[in-house]
């Protein structure tokens, strides 16, 4: 069947859509009264926190709600035709041919036992009946389109032989094979590094232009939506609360939730002491416990009893703006330009003495070329290469870099989960680099603790929250009796701002942000001196992120902890760190105070990282740098400077030095260190990557 004839109305028209899931006990409304249109060639962003119904809308469009999900009101029209009135065969044809969806996790869409080329060729062969030869040509063309190196080799590879970023590009290529009219992207870059994310976003925008595809882009990252979309729709608890063009919503917001969301993201200018972030109070309502009237009412600064909770609230047009609407009764009465009532300024803690010192730390792994049968020559993975730095009491040192740069390996050596190959780690002057965790004394174990990235994996699912914290206190030898430990456990719950009643709850009864707080309480149970926080907020929603980072800072102020904050999100790093260490392929390429690292001169890699971070602010202008290629493998790093294969400044260095020698670490003033061959005068000419346009 050929594509539907050219159609000039909205490609996708969702009108007053309501979707519910039915359990034995009750109907659970997931989406209510939701409307949005996507015009030809337009990209619309769907933004909101987890659980607000974004993905349910996408599954509604795909007519894929499973056994329990049903559309209970409203319509979804594709090119003017109601999807619910189509036969299964028509739907199948439209799904593969005209509407394509890209999911969050690329491996979920790829068959691990089938070569990439074959998976791509299937699409036109099944949907359009083309021959094998033509299908191969199309696959080759589309893999070249998504900028993958050596396309022929790619088509001949299996999915596991590609990196995450490459897999995601293949999935995008697969979605584009049949040149769909509508592409739905569900958080397509959450699992990727920021530099890879920047390249994928760039790609999606270019392909949208090239193929004229309309897009529905689902994300919780406002910066990403700003960079990819023309219009956006903000969702909260199953409803659209604000809709409009990017400029309307970002610069002229008309809903309290949108405003609260922006106040909880670390935009340039936020500072943990002078301008702390403001977390949204309270918690997201569960679908069967929504409040009367406005869903956001219980958490809203402008709530008015008797008016906001009187009855259902519908979307209203904002006068003077085309296609800008809000679901707020009071939007005309609120002074949207009122200055922020500032969160209280915090004292900057005094940075104390050196607690941790690393000197030329190296960590190599030996792997045999044929790991399965132990044959073949040995190869060495150089995970950490001569790491040296000091960390002080009450200081936050951020460690930044893409995956595979050695951040987590170094954390493992520090924790005693691995031992060092060479070099020293001194904790309060004592060497710990060769002592595995089993042999460390209780005090050392209690002194160095870790908060992990995924709060779901670190709690024991069959033990109450209180019991898990008491276990930690027992291991650290704290408290004379069980009663002592129970009292200390309740104090720790107070410290992480969780109600004491949570002591008797099981982990499954907690939200992600609450679980992360339990993890923090456990890490601080033994009065930790050093806490390694490994991406502690990347799995959490933006509004929860603000609350958890704030909590970490507050505990640090009280306990004088040294915080090593591992992250690839530079916005958060800029907000909360005192010093920053940038790693690439096992090397520290730049180290300095936050101000030094975030303003030029930069290491060329830091410059590219800064350019890659999406910023949710229309007044920010960024220098556009997209890194070519993927990170080289630590098993066969490039000769010379580790970054030389992707560096845009390489031609400024004479005699091909970058290819031959690892640059020396040099101090460019005030303790700001760079590992780079660039001459002083070239460094001095570097421009800032992030500029805020004059008002």
Buried (B, 14 or more C-beta within 10 A) or exposed (E): EEBBEEBEEBBBBBBEBBBBBEEEEEBBBBBBBBBBBBBBBBBBBBBBBBBBBBBBBBBBBBBEBEEEBBBBBBBBBBBEBEBEEBEEEEBEBBBBBBBBBBBBBBBEBBEEEEBBBBBBBBBBBEBBEBEEEEBBEBBBEBBBBBBBEEBEEBBEBBBEEBBBBBBBBBBBBBBBBBBBBBBBBBBBBBBBBBBBBBBBBBBBBEBBEEBEBBBBBBBBBBBBBBBBBBBBBBBBBBBBBBBBBBBBBBEBBBBBBBBBBBBBBBBBEBBBEEBBBBBBEEEBBEBEEBBEBBBBBBBBEBBBEEBBBEEEBEBBEBEEBEEBBBBBBBBEEBEEEEEEEEEEEBEEBEBEEBBBBBBEBBBBBEEEEEEEEEEEEEBEBBBBBBBBBBBBBBBBBBBBBBBBBBBBBBBBBBBBEBBBBEBBBBBBEEEBBEBEBEEBEEBBBBBBBBBBBBBBEBBEEEEBBBBBBBBBBEEBEBBEEEEEBBEBBBEBBEBBBBEEEBBEBBBEEBBBBBBBBBBBBBBBBBEBBBBBBBBBBBBBBBBBBBBBBBBBBBBBBEBBBBBBBBBBBBBBBBBBBBBBBBBBBBBBBBBBBBEBBBBBBBBBBBBBBBBBBBBBBEBBEBBEBBBEEBBBEBEEBBEBBBBBBBBEBBEBBEEEBBBEEBBEBEEBEEEBBBBBBBEEEBBEEBEBBBEBEEE
